[in-house]
């Protein structure tokens, strides 16, 4: 079975030194497989991971590279063994595009932790050596397991950022018991953090936004936060010592980050889950910081197919909308988006749109 088109076109970065410059180029997708879906992209959210990747913060990359992994578009071709998607469906693709689906992790809804998992961009496909290219492109080719039908009531630009940032916030909330009777903190009110507030509140938890200053307090309360903590204020932690069941840390920086003080907020055996991936060396963890409350510290990586579908349905049912700014995709538009994310100016997610203007109908 052949696929269409034979080549895709994308806005690619050529080197870490020129990370703000993209070049429109054709590339060869991986060979079309029996379980693959070809998607004509309509829009794609902008993630801080895109900037960390193209800038080389996380190591050498296989340039030229088109990033972007919050993709929504139309399924234009499906493989002969595809059962989860129909041609013509509006679908989404997030940050993961492959796992073995046979290991212990995959069979337990933990496919994001599969040892063979591959990212939507920058990964090498083992069967062909092709480099996966992301959503700042005309099309994307993805195994059906990582292609998600989008509920009709969610506009594409609203749904797209949920496929990475939204899922990164949603999965640790549901896996760690966020719900009625629980006090949940969200550290960092950015792209992931604003989803943390929206979803924690929708799940029924008492939600507190935690940020350095009060510049985003009004926004956080409008998103549904029950309270706000500004960590730049003296004795900021004292009124809340040992009262939180769960804190999800989405912060994009560890500069002057005093983890030990944050951990005092947790109740006995409370949980601290870090999902932000800042560059640099990270924060210092000392065993002494765990002793006063016996708290746990961990992390979370994306989420399963089941969790993705549940999240999208929750957003549709509760009418949860991403706080999003649309930018037409172009070299100038992507530069604006990259610079805005890098400077933390976005409130709270960019989404690249107008793909037909850039790539043709």
Secondary structure, DSSP 4 states (H G I P E B T S, - for coil): ---S-SEEEEEEB--GGGTT--EEEEEEPPPP-TTEEEEEEEEEE--HHHHHHHTTTTS---SSB-----EEEEEEEE-TT--S--TT-EEEE-SEEE--SSSTTGGGT-GGG-TT-EESSSPBPTTT-PBP--SSBSEEEEEGGG-EEPPTTS-HHHHHGGGTHHHHHHHHHHHTT-STT-EEEEE--SHHHHHHHHHHHHTT-EEEEEESSSTTHHHHHHHT-SEEEETTSTTTTGGGTT-EEEEEE--S--TT--HHHHHTTEEEEEEEEE----SSS-----THHHHTTT-EEEE--S--HHHHHHHHHHHHHHT----EEEEE-SHHHHHHHHHHHHTT--SSEEEEE-HHHHH--
